[in-house]
Amino acid sequence: MSKDQFTWSRNLNQEETLKFETKMQMLNAAYRHFDAQQARARANMQIYLETSTGIGEHSDLVEEIVQFVETITHAEDCKKTLSAIIDEATKNA
């Protein structure tokens, strides 16, 4: 589900529209923050799993993988929460 475009059914005056669009922009930015956080953790985990160069300074690779999984899970939970907030906001607009 793309969070870049939002639609609403009720007619809003100019001030309400501006407030709504600002709210949606902030929620969209937060959603993209967690999307990027998730992508970064996935990319780093893939590097750890597929290459052995450059990871010699890490003594506990399993712990590193656990941290990446926790980051991915946290970001996914946050995205789900934001999606629910966005859906509610668009229904009430």
C-alpha positions as CSV (number, residue, x, y, z in Angstrom):
1,M,0.0,0.0,0.0
2,S,1.5,3.3,-1.1
3,K,1.5,6.0,1.5
4,D,2.5,8.7,-1.1
5,Q,-1.0,9.6,-2.1
6,F,-4.0,10.0,0.1
7,T,-7.6,10.5,-0.9
8,W,-10.6,11.6,1.1
9,S,-14.3,11.8,0.3
10,R,-15.6,14.8,2.3
11,N,-15.3,18.3,0.9
12,L,-12.9,20.3,3.0
13,N,-12.4,24.0,3.0
14,Q,-9.0,25.4,2.2
15,E,-7.8,25.7,5.8
16,E,-9.0,22.1,6.6
17,T,-7.4,20.8,3.5
18,L,-4.0,22.4,4.3
19,K,-4.1,21.0,7.9
20,F,-5.1,17.6,6.5
21,E,-2.3,17.6,3.9
22,T,0.3,18.7,6.5
23,K,-0.8,15.9,8.8
24,M,-0.6,13.3,6.0
25,Q,2.8,14.6,4.9
26,M,4.1,14.1,8.5
27,L,2.6,10.6,8.8
28,N,4.0,9.8,5.3
29,A,7.5,10.9,6.4
30,A,7.3,8.8,9.5
31,Y,6.2,5.8,7.5
32,R,9.1,6.3,5.0
33,H,11.5,6.6,8.0
34,F,10.6,3.1,9.2
35,D,10.6,1.8,5.6
36,A,14.1,3.0,5.2
37,Q,15.2,1.7,8.6
38,Q,13.8,-1.7,7.6
39,A,15.6,-1.7,4.2
40,R,18.9,-0.7,5.8
41,A,18.7,-3.6,8.3
42,R,17.8,-6.1,5.6
43,A,20.7,-4.9,3.4
44,N,23.2,-5.1,6.3
45,M,22.0,-8.5,7.3
46,Q,22.3,-9.7,3.7
47,I,25.9,-8.5,3.6
48,Y,26.6,-10.3,6.9
49,L,25.1,-13.5,5.6
50,E,26.6,-13.5,2.1
51,T,30.1,-12.1,2.7
52,S,32.8,-12.6,5.3
53,T,35.0,-9.6,4.4
54,G,34.7,-6.5,6.6
55,I,33.0,-8.2,9.5
56,G,36.1,-9.4,11.3
57,E,35.8,-6.7,14.0
58,H,32.5,-8.3,15.2
59,S,33.0,-11.2,17.6
60,D,29.3,-12.2,17.9
61,L,27.8,-12.4,14.4
62,V,24.7,-14.1,15.7
63,E,24.0,-11.2,18.0
64,E,24.4,-8.8,15.0
65,I,21.8,-10.9,13.1
66,V,19.5,-10.8,16.1
67,Q,19.7,-7.0,16.2
68,F,19.0,-6.7,12.5
69,V,15.9,-8.9,12.9
70,E,14.7,-6.9,15.9
71,T,15.2,-3.7,13.9
72,I,13.2,-5.1,11.0
73,T,10.4,-6.3,13.3
74,H,10.2,-3.0,15.1
75,A,10.1,-1.1,11.8
76,E,7.3,-3.4,10.5
77,D,5.3,-2.9,13.7
78,C,5.6,0.9,13.4
79,K,4.6,0.8,9.7
80,K,1.5,-1.2,10.6
81,T,0.6,1.3,13.4
82,L,1.1,4.2,11.1
83,S,-1.0,2.6,8.3
84,A,-3.9,2.2,10.8
85,I,-3.5,5.9,11.9
86,I,-3.4,7.0,8.2
87,D,-6.5,4.9,7.4
88,E,-8.4,6.3,10.3
89,A,-7.4,9.9,9.4
90,T,-8.5,9.5,5.8
91,K,-11.8,8.0,6.9
92,N,-12.5,10.9,9.2
93,A,-11.4,13.6,6.7
